[in-house]
Amino acid sequence: MAWQIEKNSEKKICFICGFAIQPYVPCVCREEDEKVVECAHLSCFKKQHPEEFEQLQK
């Protein structure tokens, strides 16, 4: 379950701030069994997990 930067076709809820992530806006997601389990705004994820965010940027 690695984090990936994606653009979902559906509205998701950021697990960090609780606000909606609009469709087709880049966000950080992690999947389990090919289903999206958690999503976060890029800015929220960067604040909470700066090291992991740096790895995604590479």
mmCIF file as gemmi writes it, N, C-alpha and C atoms, coordinates in Angstrom:
data_model
loop_
_atom_site.group_PDB
_atom_site.id
_atom_site.type_symbol
_atom_site.label_atom_id
_atom_site.label_alt_id
_atom_site.label_comp_id
_atom_site.label_asym_id
_atom_site.label_entity_id
_atom_site.label_seq_id
_atom_site.pdbx_PDB_ins_code
_atom_site.Cartn_x
_atom_site.Cartn_y
_atom_site.Cartn_z
_atom_site.occupancy
_atom_site.B_iso_or_equiv
_atom_site.pdbx_formal_charge
_atom_site.auth_seq_id
_atom_site.auth_asym_id
_atom_site.pdbx_PDB_model_num
ATOM 1 N N . MET Axp A 1 ? 0.828 -1.185 0 1 0 ? 1 A 1
ATOM 2 C CA . MET Axp A 1 ? 0 0 0 1 0 ? 1 A 1
ATOM 3 C C . MET Axp A 1 ? 0.874 1.252 0 1 0 ? 1 A 1
ATOM 4 N N . ALA Axp A 2 ? 1.471 1.545 -1.102 1 0 ? 2 A 1
ATOM 5 C CA . ALA Axp A 2 ? 2.32 2.728 -1.208 1 0 ? 2 A 1
ATOM 6 C C . ALA Axp A 2 ? 1.484 3.934 -1.621 1 0 ? 2 A 1
ATOM 7 N N . TRP Axp A 3 ? 1.92 5.1 -1.199 1 0 ? 3 A 1
ATOM 8 C CA . TRP Axp A 3 ? 1.257 6.34 -1.589 1 0 ? 3 A 1
ATOM 9 C C . TRP Axp A 3 ? 1.596 6.666 -3.029 1 0 ? 3 A 1
ATOM 10 N N . GLN Axp A 4 ? 0.623 7.213 -3.752 1 0 ? 4 A 1
ATOM 11 C CA . GLN Axp A 4 ? 0.815 7.614 -5.137 1 0 ? 4 A 1
ATOM 12 C C . GLN Axp A 4 ? 0.086 8.928 -5.376 1 0 ? 4 A 1
ATOM 13 N N . ILE Axp A 5 ? 0.63 9.742 -6.279 1 0 ? 5 A 1
ATOM 14 C CA . ILE Axp A 5 ? -0.06 10.964 -6.683 1 0 ? 5 A 1
ATOM 15 C C . ILE Axp A 5 ? -0.975 10.597 -7.84 1 0 ? 5 A 1
ATOM 16 N N . GLU Axp A 6 ? -2.259 10.896 -7.691 1 0 ? 6 A 1
ATOM 17 C CA . GLU Axp A 6 ? -3.264 10.508 -8.68 1 0 ? 6 A 1
ATOM 18 C C . GLU Axp A 6 ? -4.254 11.634 -8.911 1 0 ? 6 A 1
ATOM 19 N N . LYS Axp A 7 ? -5.088 11.447 -9.923 1 0 ? 7 A 1
ATOM 20 C CA . LYS Axp A 7 ? -6.252 12.302 -10.174 1 0 ? 7 A 1
ATOM 21 C C . LYS Axp A 7 ? -7.451 11.367 -10.253 1 0 ? 7 A 1
ATOM 22 N N . ASN Axp A 8 ? -8.325 11.434 -9.27 1 0 ? 8 A 1
ATOM 23 C CA . ASN Axp A 8 ? -9.506 10.574 -9.238 1 0 ? 8 A 1
ATOM 24 C C . ASN Axp A 8 ? -10.65 11.194 -10.022 1 0 ? 8 A 1
ATOM 25 N N . SER Axp A 9 ? -11.506 10.363 -10.562 1 0 ? 9 A 1
ATOM 26 C CA . SER Axp A 9 ? -12.664 10.865 -11.302 1 0 ? 9 A 1
ATOM 27 C C . SER Axp A 9 ? -13.848 11.145 -10.379 1 0 ? 9 A 1
ATOM 28 N N . GLU Axp A 10 ? -13.713 10.778 -9.109 1 0 ? 10 A 1
ATOM 29 C CA . GLU Axp A 10 ? -14.787 11.001 -8.136 1 0 ? 10 A 1
ATOM 30 C C . GLU Axp A 10 ? -14.289 11.929 -7.03 1 0 ? 10 A 1
ATOM 31 N N . LYS Axp A 11 ? -15.235 12.577 -6.358 1 0 ? 11 A 1
ATOM 32 C CA . LYS Axp A 11 ? -14.881 13.41 -5.217 1 0 ? 11 A 1
ATOM 33 C C . LYS Axp A 11 ? -14.471 12.494 -4.064 1 0 ? 11 A 1
ATOM 34 N N . LYS Axp A 12 ? -13.382 12.826 -3.405 1 0 ? 12 A 1
ATOM 35 C CA . LYS Axp A 12 ? -12.893 12.075 -2.25 1 0 ? 12 A 1
ATOM 36 C C . LYS Axp A 12 ? -12.808 13.016 -1.058 1 0 ? 12 A 1
ATOM 37 N N . ILE Axp A 13 ? -12.64 12.449 0.133 1 0 ? 13 A 1
ATOM 38 C CA . ILE Axp A 13 ? -12.499 13.228 1.355 1 0 ? 13 A 1
ATOM 39 C C . ILE Axp A 13 ? -11.065 13.083 1.861 1 0 ? 13 A 1
ATOM 40 N N . CYS Axp A 14 ? -10.444 14.199 2.166 1 0 ? 14 A 1
ATOM 41 C CA . CYS Axp A 14 ? -9.079 14.201 2.697 1 0 ? 14 A 1
ATOM 42 C C . CYS Axp A 14 ? -9.106 13.614 4.109 1 0 ? 14 A 1
ATOM 43 N N . PHE Axp A 15 ? -8.311 12.565 4.347 1 0 ? 15 A 1
ATOM 44 C CA . PHE Axp A 15 ? -8.312 11.931 5.664 1 0 ? 15 A 1
ATOM 45 C C . PHE Axp A 15 ? -7.579 12.779 6.701 1 0 ? 15 A 1
ATOM 46 N N . ILE Axp A 16 ? -6.886 13.819 6.271 1 0 ? 16 A 1
ATOM 47 C CA . ILE Axp A 16 ? -6.16 14.682 7.205 1 0 ? 16 A 1
ATOM 48 C C . ILE Axp A 16 ? -7.028 15.854 7.66 1 0 ? 16 A 1
ATOM 49 N N . CYS Axp A 17 ? -7.595 16.613 6.707 1 0 ? 17 A 1
ATOM 50 C CA . CYS Axp A 17 ? -8.36 17.813 7.081 1 0 ? 17 A 1
ATOM 51 C C . CYS Axp A 17 ? -9.873 17.593 7.062 1 0 ? 17 A 1
ATOM 52 N N . GLY Axp A 18 ? -10.336 16.542 6.386 1 0 ? 18 A 1
ATOM 53 C CA . GLY Axp A 18 ? -11.761 16.247 6.348 1 0 ? 18 A 1
ATOM 54 C C . GLY Axp A 18 ? -12.538 16.962 5.259 1 0 ? 18 A 1
ATOM 55 N N . PHE Axp A 19 ? -11.89 17.814 4.479 1 0 ? 19 A 1
ATOM 56 C CA . PHE Axp A 19 ? -12.567 18.522 3.394 1 0 ? 19 A 1
ATOM 57 C C . PHE Axp A 19 ? -12.521 17.715 2.106 1 0 ? 19 A 1
ATOM 58 N N . ALA Axp A 20 ? -13.41 18.05 1.184 1 0 ? 20 A 1
ATOM 59 C CA . ALA Axp A 20 ? -13.509 17.327 -0.084 1 0 ? 20 A 1
ATOM 60 C C . ALA Axp A 20 ? -12.319 17.616 -0.991 1 0 ? 20 A 1
ATOM 61 N N . ILE Axp A 21 ? -11.954 16.595 -1.754 1 0 ? 21 A 1
ATOM 62 C CA . ILE Axp A 21 ? -10.975 16.723 -2.831 1 0 ? 21 A 1
ATOM 63 C C . ILE Axp A 21 ? -11.788 16.617 -4.109 1 0 ? 21 A 1
ATOM 64 N N . GLN Axp A 22 ? -11.82 17.675 -4.882 1 0 ? 22 A 1
ATOM 65 C CA . GLN Axp A 22 ? -12.646 17.711 -6.086 1 0 ? 22 A 1
ATOM 66 C C . GLN Axp A 22 ? -12.119 16.734 -7.142 1 0 ? 22 A 1
ATOM 67 N N . PRO Axp A 23 ? -13.007 16.237 -8.005 1 0 ? 23 A 1
ATOM 68 C CA . PRO Axp A 23 ? -12.575 15.325 -9.068 1 0 ? 23 A 1
ATOM 69 C C . PRO Axp A 23 ? -11.5 15.946 -9.953 1 0 ? 23 A 1
ATOM 70 N N . TYR Axp A 24 ? -10.56 15.121 -10.363 1 0 ? 24 A 1
ATOM 71 C CA . TYR Axp A 24 ? -9.468 15.467 -11.283 1 0 ? 24 A 1
ATOM 72 C C . TYR Axp A 24 ? -8.448 16.446 -10.714 1 0 ? 24 A 1
ATOM 73 N N . VAL Axp A 25 ? -8.507 16.719 -9.423 1 0 ? 25 A 1
ATOM 74 C CA . VAL Axp A 25 ? -7.486 17.529 -8.767 1 0 ? 25 A 1
ATOM 75 C C . VAL Axp A 25 ? -6.419 16.563 -8.256 1 0 ? 25 A 1
ATOM 76 N N . PRO Axp A 26 ? -5.14 16.823 -8.531 1 0 ? 26 A 1
ATOM 77 C CA . PRO Axp A 26 ? -4.099 15.911 -8.043 1 0 ? 26 A 1
ATOM 78 C C . PRO Axp A 26 ? -4.163 15.766 -6.525 1 0 ? 26 A 1
ATOM 79 N N . CYS Axp A 27 ? -4.037 14.538 -6.071 1 0 ? 27 A 1
ATOM 80 C CA . CYS Axp A 27 ? -4.055 14.244 -4.646 1 0 ? 27 A 1
ATOM 81 C C . CYS Axp A 27 ? -3.163 13.031 -4.391 1 0 ? 27 A 1
ATOM 82 N N . VAL Axp A 28 ? -2.941 12.743 -3.122 1 0 ? 28 A 1
ATOM 83 C CA . VAL Axp A 28 ? -2.145 11.585 -2.735 1 0 ? 28 A 1
ATOM 84 C C . VAL Axp A 28 ? -3.117 10.508 -2.271 1 0 ? 28 A 1
ATOM 85 N N . CYS Axp A 29 ? -2.994 9.311 -2.851 1 0 ? 29 A 1
ATOM 86 C CA . CYS Axp A 29 ? -3.898 8.218 -2.498 1 0 ? 29 A 1
ATOM 87 C C . CYS Axp A 29 ? -3.113 6.945 -2.248 1 0 ? 29 A 1
ATOM 88 N N . ARG Axp A 30 ? -3.75 6.062 -1.492 1 0 ? 30 A 1
ATOM 89 C CA . ARG Axp A 30 ? -3.181 4.732 -1.328 1 0 ? 30 A 1
ATOM 90 C C . ARG Axp A 30 ? -4.313 3.742 -1.522 1 0 ? 30 A 1
ATOM 91 N N . GLU Axp A 31 ? -3.988 2.645 -2.192 1 0 ? 31 A 1
ATOM 92 C CA . GLU Axp A 31 ? -4.989 1.651 -2.563 1 0 ? 31 A 1
ATOM 93 C C . GLU Axp A 31 ? -4.739 0.331 -1.854 1 0 ? 31 A 1
ATOM 94 N N . GLU Axp A 32 ? -5.82 -0.415 -1.67 1 0 ? 32 A 1
ATOM 95 C CA . GLU Axp A 32 ? -5.747 -1.772 -1.139 1 0 ? 32 A 1
ATOM 96 C C . GLU Axp A 32 ? -6.705 -2.612 -1.965 1 0 ? 32 A 1
ATOM 97 N N . ASP Axp A 33 ? -6.221 -3.686 -2.535 1 0 ? 33 A 1
ATOM 98 C CA . ASP Axp A 33 ? -7.031 -4.539 -3.413 1 0 ? 33 A 1
ATOM 99 C C . ASP Axp A 33 ? -7.661 -3.734 -4.544 1 0 ? 33 A 1
ATOM 100 N N . GLU Axp A 34 ? -6.878 -2.833 -5.13 1 0 ? 34 A 1
ATOM 101 C CA . GLU Axp A 34 ? -7.283 -1.991 -6.262 1 0 ? 34 A 1
ATOM 102 C C . GLU Axp A 34 ? -8.426 -1.032 -5.943 1 0 ? 34 A 1
ATOM 103 N N . LYS Axp A 35 ? -8.694 -0.785 -4.665 1 0 ? 35 A 1
ATOM 104 C CA . LYS Axp A 35 ? -9.691 0.198 -4.245 1 0 ? 35 A 1
ATOM 105 C C . LYS Axp A 35 ? -8.976 1.28 -3.447 1 0 ? 35 A 1
ATOM 106 N N . VAL Axp A 36 ? -9.338 2.532 -3.702 1 0 ? 36 A 1
ATOM 107 C CA . VAL Axp A 36 ? -8.729 3.647 -2.971 1 0 ? 36 A 1
ATOM 108 C C . VAL Axp A 36 ? -9.182 3.582 -1.515 1 0 ? 36 A 1
ATOM 109 N N . VAL Axp A 37 ? -8.207 3.546 -0.613 1 0 ? 37 A 1
ATOM 110 C CA . VAL Axp A 37 ? -8.498 3.44 0.813 1 0 ? 37 A 1
ATOM 111 C C . VAL Axp A 37 ? -8.434 4.804 1.493 1 0 ? 37 A 1
ATOM 112 N N . GLU Axp A 38 ? -7.375 5.57 1.199 1 0 ? 38 A 1
ATOM 113 C CA . GLU Axp A 38 ? -7.19 6.883 1.807 1 0 ? 38 A 1
ATOM 114 C C . GLU Axp A 38 ? -6.713 7.871 0.757 1 0 ? 38 A 1
ATOM 115 N N . CYS Axp A 39 ? -7.169 9.114 0.876 1 0 ? 39 A 1
ATOM 116 C CA . CYS Axp A 39 ? -6.722 10.199 -0.003 1 0 ? 39 A 1
ATOM 117 C C . CYS Axp A 39 ? -6.464 11.44 0.841 1 0 ? 39 A 1
ATOM 118 N N . ALA Axp A 40 ? -5.566 12.283 0.336 1 0 ? 40 A 1
ATOM 119 C CA . ALA Axp A 40 ? -5.266 13.542 1.019 1 0 ? 40 A 1
ATOM 120 C C . ALA Axp A 40 ? -4.896 14.599 -0.009 1 0 ? 40 A 1
ATOM 121 N N . HIS Axp A 41 ? -5.193 15.86 0.332 1 0 ? 41 A 1
ATOM 122 C CA . HIS Axp A 41 ? -4.719 16.967 -0.496 1 0 ? 41 A 1
ATOM 123 C C . HIS Axp A 41 ? -3.19 16.928 -0.494 1 0 ? 41 A 1
ATOM 124 N N . LEU Axp A 42 ? -2.581 17.348 -1.58 1 0 ? 42 A 1
ATOM 125 C CA . LEU Axp A 42 ? -1.117 17.381 -1.639 1 0 ? 42 A 1
ATOM 126 C C . LEU Axp A 42 ? -0.545 18.25 -0.521 1 0 ? 42 A 1
ATOM 127 N N . SER Axp A 43 ? -1.159 19.415 -0.285 1 0 ? 43 A 1
ATOM 128 C CA . SER Axp A 43 ? -0.653 20.332 0.743 1 0 ? 43 A 1
ATOM 129 C C . SER Axp A 43 ? -0.779 19.739 2.148 1 0 ? 43 A 1
ATOM 130 N N . CYS Axp A 44 ? -1.883 19.065 2.428 1 0 ? 44 A 1
ATOM 131 C CA . CYS Axp A 44 ? -2.07 18.431 3.745 1 0 ? 44 A 1
ATOM 132 C C . CYS Axp A 44 ? -1.044 17.32 3.955 1 0 ? 44 A 1
ATOM 133 N N . PHE Axp A 45 ? -0.867 16.49 2.932 1 0 ? 45 A 1
ATOM 134 C CA . PHE Axp A 45 ? 0.067 15.374 3.03 1 0 ? 45 A 1
ATOM 135 C C . PHE Axp A 45 ? 1.494 15.884 3.221 1 0 ? 45 A 1
ATOM 136 N N . LYS Axp A 46 ? 1.838 16.96 2.513 1 0 ? 46 A 1
ATOM 137 C CA . LYS Axp A 46 ? 3.186 17.531 2.62 1 0 ? 46 A 1
ATOM 138 C C . LYS Axp A 46 ? 3.452 18.028 4.037 1 0 ? 46 A 1
ATOM 139 N N . LYS Axp A 47 ? 2.449 18.641 4.671 1 0 ? 47 A 1
ATOM 140 C CA . LYS Axp A 47 ? 2.615 19.144 6.04 1 0 ? 47 A 1
ATOM 141 C C . LYS Axp A 47 ? 2.748 18.002 7.043 1 0 ? 47 A 1
ATOM 142 N N . GLN Axp A 48 ? 1.946 16.953 6.887 1 0 ? 48 A 1
ATOM 143 C CA . GLN Axp A 48 ? 1.922 15.848 7.843 1 0 ? 48 A 1
ATOM 144 C C . GLN Axp A 48 ? 3.053 14.844 7.634 1 0 ? 48 A 1
ATOM 145 N N . HIS Axp A 49 ? 3.436 14.621 6.379 1 0 ? 49 A 1
ATOM 146 C CA . HIS Axp A 49 ? 4.426 13.59 6.042 1 0 ? 49 A 1
ATOM 147 C C . HIS Axp A 49 ? 5.458 14.137 5.051 1 0 ? 49 A 1
ATOM 148 N N . PRO Axp A 50 ? 6.288 15.1 5.461 1 0 ? 50 A 1
ATOM 149 C CA . PRO Axp A 50 ? 7.215 15.735 4.513 1 0 ? 50 A 1
ATOM 150 C C . PRO Axp A 50 ? 8.21 14.766 3.866 1 0 ? 50 A 1
ATOM 151 N N . GLU Axp A 51 ? 8.69 13.77 4.627 1 0 ? 51 A 1
ATOM 152 C CA . GLU Axp A 51 ? 9.665 12.832 4.061 1 0 ? 51 A 1
ATOM 153 C C . GLU Axp A 51 ? 9.027 11.972 2.982 1 0 ? 51 A 1
ATOM 154 N N . GLU Axp A 52 ? 7.829 11.454 3.259 1 0 ? 52 A 1
ATOM 155 C CA . GLU Axp A 52 ? 7.136 10.624 2.27 1 0 ? 52 A 1
ATOM 156 C C . GLU Axp A 52 ? 6.765 11.449 1.036 1 0 ? 52 A 1
ATOM 157 N N . PHE Axp A 53 ? 6.399 12.708 1.247 1 0 ? 53 A 1
ATOM 158 C CA . PHE Axp A 53 ? 6.053 13.574 0.122 1 0 ? 53 A 1
ATOM 159 C C . PHE Axp A 53 ? 7.265 13.778 -0.783 1 0 ? 53 A 1
ATOM 160 N N . GLU Axp A 54 ? 8.443 13.96 -0.184 1 0 ? 54 A 1
ATOM 161 C CA . GLU Axp A 54 ? 9.673 14.116 -0.969 1 0 ? 54 A 1
ATOM 162 C C . GLU Axp A 54 ? 9.917 12.887 -1.839 1 0 ? 54 A 1
ATOM 163 N N . GLN Axp A 55 ? 9.667 11.701 -1.305 1 0 ? 55 A 1
ATOM 164 C CA . GLN Axp A 55 ? 9.859 10.466 -2.074 1 0 ? 55 A 1
ATOM 165 C C . GLN Axp A 55 ? 8.901 10.403 -3.259 1 0 ? 55 A 1
ATOM 166 N N . LEU Axp A 56 ? 7.683 10.9 -3.088 1 0 ? 56 A 1
ATOM 167 C CA . LEU Axp A 56 ? 6.702 10.899 -4.182 1 0 ? 56 A 1
ATOM 168 C C . LEU Axp A 56 ? 7.118 11.84 -5.307 1 0 ? 56 A 1
ATOM 169 N N . GLN Axp A 57 ? 7.797 12.914 -4.965 1 0 ? 57 A 1
ATOM 170 C CA . GLN Axp A 57 ? 8.196 13.908 -5.955 1 0 ? 57 A 1
ATOM 171 C C . GLN Axp A 57 ? 9.292 13.391 -6.886 1 0 ? 57 A 1
ATOM 172 N N . LYS Axp A 58 ? 10.001 12.351 -6.464 1 0 ? 58 A 1
ATOM 173 C CA . LYS Axp A 58 ? 11.119 11.828 -7.272 1 0 ? 58 A 1
ATOM 174 C C . LYS Axp A 58 ? 10.644 10.935 -8.379 1 0 ? 58 A 1
